[in-house]
Amino acid sequence: MLGSLRPRQIARDAVLRFRPNISITPYHANVKESHFNVDFFKEFDVVLNGLDNLDARRHVNRLCLAADVPLVESGTTGFLGQVTVHLKGKTECYECQPKPAPKTYPVCTITSTPSKFVHCIVWAKDLLFAKLFGDKNQENDLNVHSSDAANSSEHSEDVFECRKDDIEQYGRRIYDHVFGHNIEVALSNEETWKNRNKPRPLYSKDVLPEKLTEENGNMEKGCATDDVSAMASLGLKNPQDVWSLEENSRVFLEALRLFFLKRKKEIGNLSFDKDDQLAVEFVTAAANIRASSFGIPLHSLFEAKGIAGNIVHAVATTNAVIAGLIVIEAIKVLKKDSNNYRMTYCLEHPSKKLLLMPVEPYEPNKSCYVCSETPLSLEVNTHCSKLRDFVEKIVKAKLGMNFPLIMQGASILYEVGEDLEEDMVAIYAANLEKPLSELPSPVTCGTVLTVEDLQQEFSCSINIKHREEFDEEKEPDGMLLSGWVEASVDKDNNKPVGNGESTSNALPAEEILECEKDVEIQETSEGTESVAGKKRKLSEVSKGTTIDHSGRSEESRNHNQPEKLDVDDEDDELIVFDDWESLTKKKRL
């Protein structure tokens, strides 16, 4: 237990023990906060990045581009890791290569027919937690779709409203609704269960005594405000223990009680955070109760946290190796030794006695919409899709903008900012609910929208193409963005990502050991045709060689075809080439 010490203080103190004469200013904050803007980034000679999610990495990448500050990216996943160097106009930026999206699941599976524990985690985290503690205005229906759906929704509205009754009774009401009533509603659709095992409705009275306070003396005491924990309150100590149904039910009610007792001011604005102990406890308990109802094996809090946060637990030696490589590249950047920059990948199993694979940086991708300003294209039904859909599904989710400004010509359709006047805020809020074709400046086929993020100082153009229909399964967003390439995710894969979200992936031991020659690791994606050694390296740019924009030569069409490994991560895949020496200069660090 670190007590009141923040990670920033611990890191600072550790460095000052062996370099007491240097000055370190620690921050404990969100890198997306407005004061960490382009001017802030311009204060640095180099930025060393090891953030734990893709959205934050993209944000820092854009700020470094806008500030024209070199970026050294890094990440680890268990025994795997990588360090890459990004310089504006000289090497590819972090977003030049597509990154796979996190694994998603059909809504009907999550709400009605879960078959894996991860389905229960997603339900508990993205539906129940969000419904109870998140934005009340966000659409969120915890009720299964059935002939009784209208009655269910009405019942739901009464249940989730926190009245002035006893918080324990409120918790039991939630418990009975989501684990009992909703399951019974689901069971009413007999067609669904013809070839599935039927779930078991669970009610609090069948699992717990009527008065929990009589059974547990600790519950009235609660716990310290700065260390709120249902486990501590209930005397549960080992996060690797698998709790019984009764224990999960106690944790569920106690976590709910503590949120309202100790953190009531946060309710309505909370989102799940894997580092929030109380949130993890609540989600673990809720997922386990649902799993018990559907006959799915229960998991410990330690396991559930890994699934909910997409975590591969850190390996200290990998982190140490990557930290050393970060410093090596940072020194090169500070010395402006661009000829010796390397993208270095750390492998789990050695190839030709090598665990570190250095690759010369590649030039910027001319099709990158971030650093090359290539226009994007969006197919959308302009009569049905609202501006809100465009903002949430495209601008924020896919383009990673936090403070978007959307313009058609000189007309502003939408803007976010603290300095906006109330009447403008009301106008933009009203625009969000209008179909694109009914906006004050209608968005129709052929319209070109300009989308900017003022904090990131990033802008791109989007050409609008009207399209009437979309495949609900293949195109669930009801719109299709082109020019922005997202790598697809293996539908059967559910591997969590790691500490710092490595952009490399696991190389199976048998494939590494069978390679007769060394390997080059090249970033690509499932949805993109692989390029065999034709991406031009930084050292080649200065020599004035000709770029092959097709990405493939005659030789590469017939030889050196990369073997795609069956691995997946939140970021990039790895490609193994048979002819390492002909594709890159091999240099050891």
C-alpha angles and dihedrals in degrees: 000000000000095000114205095341114117120220089245091059093047093051092046093049092048092055094044090056091070099025104035095162098063127092119236125179110196124202127196102195147098112285088220093064112121097246090062089074135140092283090054091052091048088067091073133076092208136004120220110201130195103152121160103231139050096234094056091046091054090049093053091044091058094046090051090050091049092047092042090231121146115250125210107197124197144167144162136214111189105296093353129085147146144201121205133181123220125190122176112255094358108065133021115278123236091266098047089097121052121254122211117245120241115271113277131194133209112268092230090057093050096045101035118012113027114174102170133051090242088062088057091048092052090048093050095043105037100031114023099032091044092048094051103036108014137072108324091205094059114104108253125153116185092181122099119241109259143133087273093052095117093054090044093055091050090049089048093055091057094045100051095047106100104222126185094272124116112298091230090056090048090052092050090049090054091045093051092046101049099033099032116022096036092050091051090051089051091050090055088073097076094180090067093059102045092103100020136075110258117242122237119239111232125205126187094235090060094051106032138037116259094252116039093184090066090055099045124041093190096064096079092049094057114183142271115304093234093051106038110176133159090201092056091046091052096041095248107146112168114071089195093062116103106231123223121242090262092050091048090050091051092049090048093054095040093049090050090049092050093050090056095039102043106018105031093131090061095053110110094033103054126117125182115275121184089215093056103096096198092048091051091049092051094047092046093051094045092047092049093049090051090045090053090052092053096042094251118145114260123241136210123252089251091056094041092051090053091052096042093048096037089239133170101188116247124261110213095212093053090050090050093051092048092046089055092049090049090056092047092054092043090055090051090051092050090049089047088233094156095160090068101044111129138190101217126195124199113214129203094223126036123250113203086347091304124123095171119065114193119198127185113247119262127233119255116288106247089210093056109119091203105053100016097041093228111175117249128218126219125196109202141149097251092193096055108027115084127218087249089061090052093048097046102037101035114016097041106022100040106021094039097225119158104184103029127190113194119196138176106199105309094338118101111217098177138003138173123206144126094237097057118122118244095247091053091048088053092049093050091046089053090049090057091066095050125094111250093250091054098053119119086259099034118229109217139149109313096022116137115212124197114212121191137178107208094196093051092038085226127141137178138174123233123199111212121221119185116228125177104207139028134190105252093210100043097032105030093162091064089231136073125216117204128193088035105088121203117188113235123242125233104254093219095045121097102163113151121230127245149243107307089001102265115224089215126078138219116281110212110241096231093054093048093048093048093055108107092197134037120277136236116214112214126180116237140131140241092248094051126077107248119245117219106216097314098114103108117239125226092249089058094052093068090051092063096238120170118260119231101213092186087065093223137084127200089259093051091053090062106023141039092025106176120243109231113222120222095243135116138190136161091269131030136345126231126240123203116210121201095214105053100162095053092052105047142006108255114223127172122218 
